[in-house]
Amino acid sequence: MTRRRLLAIIILLIVILFIPLRGYAQEFRLPDIRLEINGSGVGEAEGEDLVLSLQILLLLTVLSLAPAILIMLTSFTRIIVVLALIRNALATQRMPPNQVLIGLAIFLTIFIMAPVWQRVNTEAIQPYLHDEISMEEAYSRGVEPVREFMFKQTREKDLALFVDLAKMERPQNRSQIPLHVLIPAFVISELKSAFQIGFMIYLPFLMVDMVVASILMSMGMLMLPPVMISLPFKLLLFILVDGWYLVIETLIKTFN
C-alpha cells in the first residue's frame, strides 16, 4: 500500500511538472533566420547594407586577433619575459603567480603604449567615426604610429634578416617595408632585449647562490639544498635594493 501511494505521488509530480513545461515548449519558437544573396534588383540601400555588414565582419575579425596584436605589436613581450626571468632568478616557484605577472605586464604595456594609441585615436579613429576619411585611409593612418614604435625598437640586423628571407629588393625607406616583415623582426629584437635585461638581473642572485653553496660545502652540509637556504637572502637583497622599483624603471626607460 505504501509503495502504491509513493508511486501515485511520483506520477502526480511528473504530470504537474510536465504540463507547464510542455506549454512553455509550445509557446517558445525560434525566429526564422535566412541568409540570402540576390544579385538581381540590388539597390543603393542594399549595397550600403552589404558594405556595412562586411565592415562589421572585418571589425569582429580584428577583435578576435586582439590578443595576438597585444603580444606582437606592443611592449608586452619584453615586459612579460623580464618579469618571468625575475621570478626564476629568485627561485620563488610560482610566486608571484602568473595572473599577477600577466596583469602587471598588461598595465605596463598600456602605460608605455598610451602615447601611440592616443595618436591612433586622434589621427585615424576619430576622423573615421566622423566620416571625414575612408576606412582604407583610417587604416593607413592608424598603423603608422604603431610602425614608428616598432621601427624604434627593432634592430637593423633583425630587419635586414627578414628582408633577405623575404627575397625583397633592398628598401629605400621605411615605408617600403611591409608589416609581415617588420613584425617578426620586432619580436626577435624584443626577445633579445628582454634576455639581455634578464641576464643582468640574474647575476647578483647567481652570486648569492654560489656563496651559499660554497659555505654549505665547507661546512659539510652536502645534503642540504643550497636553493632553500639562499632564497631568504635573495629576497632580502631584492627588498633592500627596492628591486621592483628598479626593474620597472629600467623596463620603461628602455622604450624611450
Residue frames as qw, qx, qy, qz and C-alpha x, y, z in Angstrom:
[[0.000, 0.885, 0.465, 0.000, 0.00, 0.00, 0.00],
 [0.310, -0.793, 0.110, 0.513, 2.82, 2.37, 0.84],
 [0.409, -0.127, 0.600, 0.676, 4.53, 1.64, -2.49],
 [0.221, 0.628, 0.660, 0.349, 1.32, 2.41, -4.39],
 [0.128, -0.939, -0.242, 0.208, 0.96, 5.73, -2.60],
 [0.393, -0.596, 0.343, 0.611, 4.59, 6.61, -3.32],
 [0.382, 0.155, 0.691, 0.593, 4.16, 5.66, -7.00],
 [0.109, 0.806, 0.562, 0.154, 1.00, 7.73, -7.27],
 [0.235, -0.885, -0.031, 0.402, 2.74, 10.76, -5.73],
 [0.417, -0.338, 0.520, 0.665, 5.65, 10.43, -8.19],
 [0.294, 0.440, 0.704, 0.474, 3.27, 10.21, -11.18],
 [0.034, -0.908, -0.410, 0.072, 1.33, 13.22, -9.93],
 [0.317, -0.749, 0.183, 0.552, 4.54, 15.27, -9.60],
 [0.403, -0.042, 0.643, 0.649, 5.63, 14.28, -13.11],
 [0.186, 0.674, 0.648, 0.304, 2.29, 15.35, -14.54],
 [0.161, -0.926, -0.219, 0.261, 2.37, 18.66, -12.65],
 [0.349, -0.612, 0.366, 0.608, 5.91, 19.45, -13.85],
 [0.417, 0.104, 0.716, 0.550, 5.42, 18.20, -17.39],
 [0.227, 0.775, 0.584, 0.079, 2.27, 20.14, -18.23],
 [0.041, -0.937, 0.007, 0.346, 3.78, 23.66, -17.68],
 [0.362, -0.471, 0.587, 0.550, 6.99, 22.69, -19.45],
 [0.416, 0.338, 0.760, 0.366, 5.01, 21.39, -22.38],
 [0.163, 0.905, 0.387, -0.074, 3.06, 24.61, -22.56],
 [0.194, -0.829, 0.265, 0.452, 6.23, 26.68, -22.49],
 [0.449, -0.169, 0.715, 0.508, 7.76, 24.49, -25.17],
 [0.369, 0.603, 0.662, 0.250, 4.80, 25.10, -27.41],
 [0.034, 0.965, 0.187, -0.178, 4.86, 28.85, -26.83],
 [0.301, -0.724, 0.413, 0.463, 8.62, 29.25, -27.41],
 [0.800, 0.514, 0.264, 0.160, 9.58, 29.36, -31.06],
 [0.523, -0.336, 0.288, 0.729, 12.91, 30.15, -32.58],
 [0.341, 0.766, -0.011, -0.545, 12.91, 33.05, -35.04],
 [0.836, 0.437, 0.269, 0.195, 13.38, 32.26, -38.70],
 [0.238, -0.749, 0.377, 0.490, 16.91, 33.14, -39.82],
 [0.797, 0.481, 0.321, 0.176, 17.64, 33.19, -43.52],
 [0.286, -0.615, 0.375, 0.632, 20.77, 34.22, -45.39],
 [0.669, 0.600, 0.428, 0.099, 20.19, 35.15, -48.98],
 [0.244, -0.454, 0.365, 0.775, 22.39, 36.62, -51.70],
 [0.526, 0.667, 0.527, -0.017, 20.31, 38.00, -54.52],
 [0.422, -0.150, 0.328, 0.832, 22.15, 39.57, -57.43],
 [0.067, 0.495, 0.568, 0.655, 19.06, 40.96, -59.14],
 [0.273, -0.800, -0.366, -0.389, 17.37, 44.14, -58.08],
 [0.611, -0.418, -0.308, 0.597, 20.02, 45.24, -55.57],
 [0.095, 0.936, 0.177, 0.288, 19.58, 48.93, -54.98],
 [0.258, 0.648, -0.383, 0.605, 21.85, 51.51, -53.46],
 [0.569, -0.585, 0.303, -0.493, 20.48, 50.90, -49.95],
 [0.992, -0.113, 0.040, -0.026, 21.07, 47.16, -50.19],
 [0.717, 0.464, -0.262, 0.449, 24.63, 47.77, -51.42],
 [0.063, -0.680, 0.393, -0.617, 25.35, 50.07, -48.50],
 [0.813, -0.420, 0.219, -0.338, 23.97, 47.46, -46.08],
 [0.968, 0.143, -0.107, 0.178, 26.25, 44.84, -47.61],
 [0.437, 0.589, -0.355, 0.581, 29.30, 47.08, -47.25],
 [0.400, -0.627, 0.343, -0.574, 28.35, 47.83, -43.64],
 [0.959, -0.221, 0.082, -0.159, 27.99, 44.10, -42.92],
 [0.840, 0.321, -0.219, 0.379, 31.41, 43.40, -44.40],
 [0.109, 0.670, -0.370, 0.635, 32.91, 46.19, -42.30],
 [0.687, -0.513, 0.271, -0.437, 31.37, 44.72, -39.15],
 [0.997, 0.019, -0.038, 0.066, 32.72, 41.28, -40.10],
 [0.593, 0.521, -0.309, 0.530, 36.19, 42.77, -40.60],
 [0.228, -0.671, 0.351, -0.612, 35.96, 44.54, -37.23],
 [0.885, -0.349, 0.169, -0.258, 35.00, 41.31, -35.46],
 [0.912, 0.247, -0.172, 0.278, 37.93, 39.56, -37.13],
 [0.283, 0.628, -0.372, 0.622, 40.31, 42.24, -35.86],
 [0.542, -0.582, 0.300, -0.527, 38.85, 41.94, -32.35],
 [0.991, -0.127, 0.001, -0.047, 39.42, 38.17, -32.41],
 [0.767, 0.334, -0.219, 0.502, 43.10, 38.88, -33.14],
 [0.212, -0.900, 0.120, -0.361, 43.37, 41.38, -30.28],
 [0.794, -0.552, 0.223, 0.125, 45.45, 39.06, -28.00],
 [0.809, 0.170, 0.217, 0.520, 47.98, 38.46, -30.78],
 [0.254, 0.803, 0.058, 0.536, 48.09, 42.19, -31.53],
 [0.487, -0.848, 0.121, -0.170, 48.66, 42.94, -27.85],
 [0.846, -0.366, 0.275, 0.273, 51.53, 40.47, -27.66],
 [0.748, 0.211, 0.332, 0.534, 53.25, 41.01, -31.01],
 [0.309, 0.698, 0.211, 0.611, 52.84, 44.72, -31.74],
 [0.336, -0.887, 0.034, -0.316, 53.45, 46.22, -28.31],
 [0.077, 0.638, -0.658, 0.391, 55.94, 46.19, -25.44],
 [0.854, -0.330, 0.134, -0.378, 54.17, 43.23, -23.80],
 [0.929, 0.192, -0.287, 0.137, 56.68, 40.62, -24.99],
 [0.395, 0.484, -0.493, 0.606, 59.73, 42.28, -23.42],
 [0.394, -0.505, 0.347, -0.685, 57.92, 43.02, -20.17],
 [0.919, -0.218, 0.045, -0.325, 56.47, 39.57, -19.55],
 [0.857, 0.251, -0.361, 0.269, 59.76, 37.81, -20.38],
 [0.194, 0.511, -0.489, 0.679, 61.71, 40.03, -17.96],
 [0.595, -0.424, 0.280, -0.623, 59.15, 39.50, -15.19],
 [0.983, -0.041, -0.124, -0.126, 59.27, 35.74, -15.72],
 [0.678, 0.373, -0.440, 0.455, 63.09, 35.77, -15.58],
 [0.163, -0.555, 0.433, -0.691, 62.95, 37.72, -12.31],
 [0.838, -0.301, 0.155, -0.428, 60.76, 35.05, -10.78],
 [0.950, 0.152, -0.234, 0.137, 63.09, 32.31, -11.98],
 [0.392, 0.534, -0.462, 0.590, 66.13, 34.18, -10.64],
 [0.407, -0.496, 0.404, -0.652, 64.51, 34.49, -7.23],
 [0.344, 0.032, -0.938, 0.008, 63.58, 30.77, -7.34],
 [0.365, -0.001, 0.502, -0.784, 60.23, 31.52, -5.72],
 [0.282, 0.264, 0.920, 0.069, 58.48, 28.83, -7.78],
 [0.075, 0.598, 0.648, 0.467, 55.08, 30.31, -8.70],
 [0.241, -0.859, -0.327, 0.311, 55.25, 33.46, -6.61],
 [0.460, 0.278, 0.246, -0.807, 54.18, 35.95, -7.85],
 [0.621, 0.299, 0.724, -0.032, 51.55, 33.86, -9.69],
 [0.352, 0.208, 0.606, 0.682, 51.09, 34.02, -13.43],
 [0.027, 0.819, 0.547, 0.171, 47.92, 36.10, -13.12],
 [0.303, -0.860, -0.056, 0.406, 49.79, 38.83, -11.23],
 [0.430, -0.324, 0.466, 0.702, 52.69, 38.90, -13.70],
 [0.257, 0.422, 0.674, 0.549, 50.40, 38.99, -16.74],
 [0.086, -0.894, -0.440, 0.016, 48.22, 41.69, -15.17],
 [0.357, -0.746, 0.120, 0.549, 51.25, 43.82, -14.32],
 [0.402, -0.072, 0.590, 0.697, 52.62, 43.32, -17.85],
 [0.179, 0.659, 0.644, 0.345, 49.31, 44.37, -19.39],
 [0.153, -0.943, -0.255, 0.150, 49.05, 47.58, -17.37],
 [0.412, -0.570, 0.327, 0.631, 52.69, 48.46, -18.02],
 [0.373, 0.230, 0.668, 0.602, 52.02, 47.87, -21.72],
 [0.053, 0.848, 0.507, 0.147, 49.03, 50.22, -21.57],
 [0.312, -0.856, -0.004, 0.412, 51.20, 52.84, -19.83],
 [0.426, -0.344, 0.501, 0.670, 54.01, 52.57, -22.40],
 [0.255, 0.300, 0.722, 0.569, 51.75, 52.38, -25.45],
 [0.067, 0.757, 0.520, -0.390, 49.36, 55.14, -24.34],
 [0.036, 0.648, -0.206, -0.733, 51.01, 57.87, -26.49],
 [0.046, -0.092, 0.825, 0.556, 50.93, 55.60, -29.54],
 [0.046, 0.504, 0.861, 0.050, 47.28, 54.68, -29.06],
 [0.043, 0.734, 0.295, -0.610, 46.43, 58.32, -28.45],
 [0.045, 0.444, -0.484, -0.753, 47.88, 59.18, -31.86],
 [0.019, 0.169, 0.922, 0.348, 45.95, 56.32, -33.46],
 [0.044, 0.654, 0.706, -0.268, 42.74, 57.58, -31.89],
 [0.034, 0.726, 0.062, -0.684, 43.35, 61.21, -32.86],
 [0.064, 0.471, -0.558, -0.680, 44.63, 60.65, -36.40],
 [0.182, 0.020, -0.889, -0.419, 42.59, 57.65, -37.52],
 [0.071, -0.394, -0.904, 0.149, 39.69, 56.52, -35.33],
 [0.088, 0.607, 0.408, -0.676, 38.03, 59.85, -34.59],
 [0.221, 0.397, -0.375, -0.808, 38.19, 61.15, -38.21],
 [0.190, -0.063, -0.910, -0.364, 36.73, 57.85, -39.42],
 [0.036, -0.476, -0.814, 0.330, 33.92, 57.92, -36.86],
 [0.150, 0.654, 0.203, -0.713, 33.04, 61.45, -38.01],
 [0.684, 0.560, 0.453, 0.117, 33.00, 60.31, -41.68],
 [0.042, 0.904, -0.244, -0.348, 35.93, 62.53, -42.54],
 [0.092, 0.540, -0.788, -0.280, 38.10, 59.76, -44.03],
 [0.845, 0.098, -0.394, -0.349, 37.53, 56.34, -45.55],
 [0.908, -0.386, 0.160, -0.034, 38.31, 53.03, -43.87],
 [0.856, 0.288, -0.049, 0.425, 41.42, 52.49, -46.02],
 [0.216, 0.707, -0.223, 0.636, 42.81, 55.88, -45.10],
 [0.615, -0.667, 0.197, -0.371, 41.94, 55.28, -41.44],
 [0.975, -0.141, 0.047, 0.163, 43.89, 52.01, -41.53],
 [0.669, 0.451, -0.118, 0.579, 46.95, 53.63, -43.13],
 [0.091, -0.745, 0.224, -0.622, 46.87, 56.47, -40.63],
 [0.770, -0.553, 0.132, -0.290, 46.28, 54.18, -37.66],
 [0.968, -0.038, -0.019, 0.249, 49.05, 51.74, -38.44],
 [0.465, 0.701, -0.217, 0.496, 51.68, 54.44, -38.94],
 [0.326, -0.753, 0.395, -0.413, 52.22, 55.30, -35.21],
 [0.921, -0.263, 0.279, -0.065, 52.49, 51.57, -34.43],
 [0.843, 0.421, -0.034, 0.334, 55.04, 51.12, -37.23],
 [0.154, 0.804, -0.319, 0.479, 57.08, 54.04, -35.87],
 [0.641, -0.600, 0.386, -0.283, 57.11, 52.44, -32.41],
 [0.971, -0.013, 0.221, 0.091, 58.22, 49.08, -33.81],
 [0.650, 0.634, -0.141, 0.394, 60.91, 50.62, -36.01],
 [0.139, -0.826, 0.364, -0.408, 62.29, 52.44, -32.97],
 [0.697, -0.471, 0.498, -0.212, 62.67, 49.18, -31.05],
 [0.955, 0.242, 0.163, 0.052, 63.82, 46.95, -33.94],
 [0.453, -0.567, 0.478, 0.495, 67.48, 46.36, -34.67],
 [0.458, 0.650, -0.363, -0.485, 68.66, 46.86, -38.23],
 [0.003, 0.332, -0.935, -0.127, 70.28, 43.42, -38.23],
 [0.373, 0.262, 0.849, -0.268, 66.98, 41.68, -37.45],
 [0.503, 0.669, 0.169, -0.521, 65.15, 43.78, -40.01],
 [0.283, 0.608, -0.624, -0.400, 67.77, 43.00, -42.67],
 [0.237, -0.115, 0.964, -0.024, 67.41, 39.29, -41.87],
 [0.467, 0.465, 0.703, -0.266, 63.70, 39.17, -42.69],
 [0.413, 0.747, -0.146, -0.499, 64.08, 41.46, -45.69],
 [0.105, 0.486, -0.820, -0.285, 66.64, 38.98, -47.03],
 [0.291, 0.088, 0.946, -0.115, 64.49, 35.95, -46.18],
 [0.490, 0.620, 0.441, -0.427, 61.51, 37.55, -47.93],
 [0.551, 0.150, 0.545, 0.614, 63.70, 37.96, -51.03],
 [0.164, 0.930, 0.303, -0.127, 62.75, 41.60, -51.34],
 [0.500, 0.588, -0.042, 0.635, 64.68, 44.31, -53.03],
 [0.419, -0.207, -0.422, 0.777, 66.56, 46.49, -50.62],
 [0.030, -0.871, -0.490, -0.036, 64.05, 49.11, -49.41],
 [0.345, 0.499, -0.037, 0.794, 64.96, 52.74, -49.82],
 [0.226, -0.393, 0.315, -0.834, 62.93, 53.92, -46.83],
 [0.219, 0.002, 0.853, -0.474, 60.80, 52.55, -44.01],
 [0.623, 0.298, 0.170, -0.703, 57.54, 52.93, -45.89],
 [0.623, 0.376, -0.585, -0.358, 58.63, 50.21, -48.31],
 [0.108, 0.167, -0.946, 0.257, 58.92, 47.61, -45.53],
 [0.601, -0.346, -0.472, -0.544, 55.64, 45.67, -45.16],
 [0.596, -0.532, 0.327, -0.505, 54.19, 44.64, -41.83],
 [0.995, -0.064, -0.026, -0.065, 54.75, 40.92, -42.39],
 [0.698, 0.374, -0.335, 0.511, 58.49, 41.68, -42.47],
 [0.043, -0.619, 0.329, -0.712, 58.54, 44.26, -39.69],
 [0.751, -0.492, 0.055, -0.437, 56.57, 42.30, -37.08],
 [0.962, -0.134, -0.153, 0.180, 58.84, 39.20, -36.76],
 [0.521, 0.427, -0.281, 0.684, 61.92, 41.44, -36.77],
 [0.296, -0.627, 0.187, -0.696, 60.38, 43.47, -33.97],
 [0.884, -0.399, -0.057, -0.235, 59.53, 40.35, -31.95],
 [0.892, 0.016, -0.219, 0.396, 63.02, 38.83, -32.04],
 [0.254, 0.533, -0.255, 0.766, 64.52, 42.23, -31.19],
 [0.559, -0.593, 0.099, -0.571, 62.20, 42.39, -28.18],
 [0.961, -0.237, -0.138, 0.025, 63.25, 38.90, -27.11],
 [0.690, 0.276, -0.281, 0.607, 66.92, 39.79, -27.32],
 [0.063, -0.591, 0.225, -0.772, 66.42, 42.96, -25.27],
 [0.771, -0.495, -0.010, -0.401, 64.43, 41.00, -22.69],
 [0.947, -0.104, -0.187, 0.240, 67.13, 38.34, -22.33],
 [0.442, 0.454, -0.283, 0.720, 69.82, 41.00, -22.01],
 [0.365, -0.591, 0.201, -0.691, 67.94, 42.62, -19.15],
 [0.920, -0.323, -0.080, -0.207, 67.27, 39.20, -17.62],
 [0.809, 0.190, -0.335, 0.444, 70.98, 38.31, -17.73],
 [0.135, 0.502, -0.338, 0.784, 71.86, 41.45, -15.79],
 [0.644, -0.486, 0.107, -0.582, 69.18, 40.61, -13.24],
 [0.961, -0.099, -0.257, -0.012, 70.36, 37.01, -12.86],
 [0.548, 0.469, -0.486, 0.494, 73.97, 37.86, -11.99],
 [0.195, -0.513, 0.508, -0.664, 73.55, 39.11, -8.38],
 [0.855, -0.217, 0.185, -0.434, 71.23, 36.23, -7.50],
 [0.904, 0.262, -0.317, 0.114, 73.65, 33.75, -9.05],
 [0.273, 0.529, -0.563, 0.574, 76.42, 35.16, -6.85],
 [0.558, -0.406, 0.397, -0.605, 74.24, 34.65, -3.77],
 [0.977, 0.013, -0.041, -0.209, 73.61, 31.02, -4.77],
 [0.726, 0.414, -0.442, 0.325, 77.33, 30.41, -5.29],
 [0.029, -0.540, 0.550, -0.636, 78.29, 31.92, -1.94],
 [0.749, -0.284, 0.299, -0.519, 75.64, 29.93, -0.07],
 [0.969, 0.166, -0.176, -0.056, 76.62, 26.71, -1.87],
 [0.507, 0.506, -0.536, 0.447, 80.31, 27.26, -1.04],
 [0.302, -0.482, 0.519, -0.638, 79.53, 27.86, 2.63],
 [0.897, -0.129, 0.153, -0.394, 77.37, 24.74, 2.85],
 [0.884, 0.310, -0.325, 0.128, 80.06, 22.61, 1.19],
 [0.264, 0.541, -0.573, 0.556, 82.73, 23.93, 3.52],
 [0.495, -0.359, 0.486, -0.624, 80.51, 23.05, 6.49],
 [0.038, -0.103, 0.993, 0.034, 79.93, 19.55, 5.14],
 [0.503, 0.370, 0.543, -0.561, 76.19, 20.04, 4.65],
 [0.002, 0.168, -0.747, -0.643, 76.09, 18.35, 1.27],
 [0.014, 0.407, 0.907, 0.107, 72.53, 17.02, 1.67],
 [0.062, 0.695, 0.421, -0.579, 71.03, 20.45, 2.35],
 [0.481, 0.638, 0.439, 0.411, 69.72, 22.13, -0.85],
 [0.345, -0.144, -0.045, 0.926, 71.54, 25.46, -1.35],
 [0.103, -0.431, -0.443, -0.779, 68.49, 26.98, -3.07],
 [0.496, -0.673, -0.541, -0.086, 66.40, 26.58, 0.07],
 [0.541, -0.520, -0.225, 0.621, 68.99, 28.43, 2.15],
 [0.297, -0.031, 0.220, 0.929, 69.75, 31.13, -0.40],
 [0.038, -0.644, -0.628, -0.435, 66.10, 32.04, -1.02],
 [0.319, -0.853, -0.345, 0.228, 65.70, 34.24, 2.10],
 [0.431, -0.474, 0.175, 0.748, 68.96, 36.04, 1.30],
 [0.220, 0.234, 0.573, 0.754, 67.89, 36.68, -2.29],
 [0.149, -0.783, -0.564, -0.217, 64.55, 38.02, -1.13],
 [0.419, -0.760, -0.157, 0.471, 66.33, 40.24, 1.41],
 [0.388, -0.201, 0.363, 0.823, 68.70, 41.54, -1.28],
 [0.096, 0.481, 0.635, 0.597, 65.80, 42.22, -3.64],
 [0.264, -0.850, -0.456, 0.018, 63.95, 44.13, -0.93],
 [0.472, -0.615, -0.021, 0.632, 66.96, 46.16, 0.22],
 [0.264, -0.124, 0.430, 0.855, 67.71, 47.43, -3.30],
 [0.463, 0.507, 0.282, -0.670, 64.00, 48.06, -3.96],
 [0.354, -0.073, 0.816, 0.452, 64.09, 45.57, -6.82],
 [0.341, 0.635, 0.689, 0.073, 60.62, 46.08, -8.27],
 [0.070, 0.919, 0.064, -0.383, 61.18, 49.82, -8.49],
 [0.205, -0.590, 0.581, 0.523, 64.50, 49.37, -10.30],
 [0.382, 0.135, 0.854, 0.328, 63.20, 46.72, -12.68],
 [0.294, 0.771, 0.564, -0.042, 60.07, 48.64, -13.67],
 [0.010, -0.889, 0.114, 0.444, 62.03, 51.87, -14.04],
 [0.280, -0.400, 0.708, 0.510, 64.60, 50.16, -16.26],
 [0.393, 0.367, 0.817, 0.206, 61.94, 48.48, -18.38],
 [0.239, 0.879, 0.374, -0.175, 60.04, 51.70, -19.04],
 [0.082, -0.831, 0.293, 0.466, 63.20, 53.66, -19.82],
 [0.444, -0.147, 0.754, 0.461, 64.31, 51.09, -22.39],
 [0.373, 0.609, 0.669, 0.205, 61.34, 52.12, -24.55],
 [0.024, 0.920, 0.106, -0.376, 62.18, 55.84, -24.51]]
